[in-house]
Structures are given as C-alpha cells and as structure tokens.
Amino acid sequence: MRFLLRSVFWLVVAFLVIRPGIDLNAAAGSLTHQAVAAGQQVIGEQLDKTQCDTLQCAGGKALLAAALISPTGSAAAPRQAVAEQPIPFPRPRPDWLG
C-alpha cells in the first residue's frame, strides 16, 4: 500500500512539472517578483516602526528606504552586461598537429 501511495505521489509531481502548456521561466519570474515585493513590504514596515534619535540612524534609515524604491537599478545592469559578452573560443588547432 505504501508503495502505491509513493508511486501516485511522484507521478502527480512529475505530471505537474512536465505538463504541457506551462512556462517554467515565467512562473519562476512571477514567484521571484512576489517574494521580492513581500520582502520589501516587511522591511518597509520595520523601517516605519524604528524610532531614530541620532543623525546616523536617520541617515541609515533613509538609505534603506531609498534602496527599497529601486532594489534592482544598480545590481541588474552588471549581470546583463556580463551575459551579453560573447564566450571566448580557443584558437583552432594548427594543421601540423594533425
């Protein structure tokens, strides 16, 4: 009985992963955006609760608030630039080496 339950479970999992008509890249992208938005909301709520008495605390709070507005502005550009660079290929083998 346990063997049948495990088999059914793994068959259902395989069907959900392999089923036609699903775009895994789009699904992963939307899940990522939802997770980032939820994280930004939690951090924003914690920033609002923080009471600052010093200039250093207020400056740090302002920096974090600015980072929440544009989290991917500076981090996404280098990744895209690296991805657009062509892959170096080795030089062709000389004829005299066979």
N, C-alpha and C positions, 0 to 999 in steps of 0.2 A: 504494500500500500504506500509506504513512504517513497519507494522508487517511482511510483506513478505520480505522486504529488510533485516530486522534484522534477520529473520529466515535463509535466504540464507547465510548471513554473518557468523553466528555462525555454520551453517552446514559445510561451507567451512573450517572454522578454525578447527572444530572438525576433519574433514577428513584429514587435513594437519598434525594434531598432532597424530592421531591414524592410519594413513595409514600404510599398511604392507610394510615391506622392509626398514624401516628407523631405524637406530640405534641412539637413543637419546643420549647415553653416548658418542659415537664417535663424533656426531655433536656438543655437548656441549664442548667436549675437544678441537676440532679444533677451535671453536669460541673463547675459552679461550686463546689458543695459539696465535691466530691472534690479540686479544686485548692486550695481554702482549707484543707482538712484536711491535705493533703500539705505545704503551706507552713507550717502550724502545727507539724507534726511536725519539719520541717527546722530551724525556728527554735528549737524546744524542745531539739533535740539540740545545737545550737550553744550555747545558754544553759547546758546542763549541762556542756559542755566548758570554759566560761570560768571561770577562777580569779580571784576578787576579793580584793584586798588592802586596798582603801580602802572607806570608808563610801559614797562617791559611786558607786563601781562596784556595790556590793551593792544600793544603792537603785535604780539604773537596771536592774539585773537583776531586781529584784522588780517594778518597774513593767512591764517587758516580759513577765514571767511572768503578771502579772495581766491584761495585755492579751490574752494567748493564751487565757485561760479564757473571756473574754467579748468577742470582737472586734466583734460587731455590736450590742452593747447600746446604745451612745450614737449610733452612726452611722446605724442603720436608722430610728430614731424621727423625725428631721427629714425624711428622704426621704418617709416615709409621710405626715407632716403636710402637706408641700407637695403631694403627689399628691392628697390629699383636698380641697384647696381648690378651689372652683368657678372656672371660667375666666371672666374678666370679658368681657362682650359690650359692644360700643359701643351708645350710645343710638340709638333709632330715628330715622330721618330725618324732619325736620319736613314737614308736608303742603305748606307754602308753597314748599318747594324742588322739589317735583314728584315 
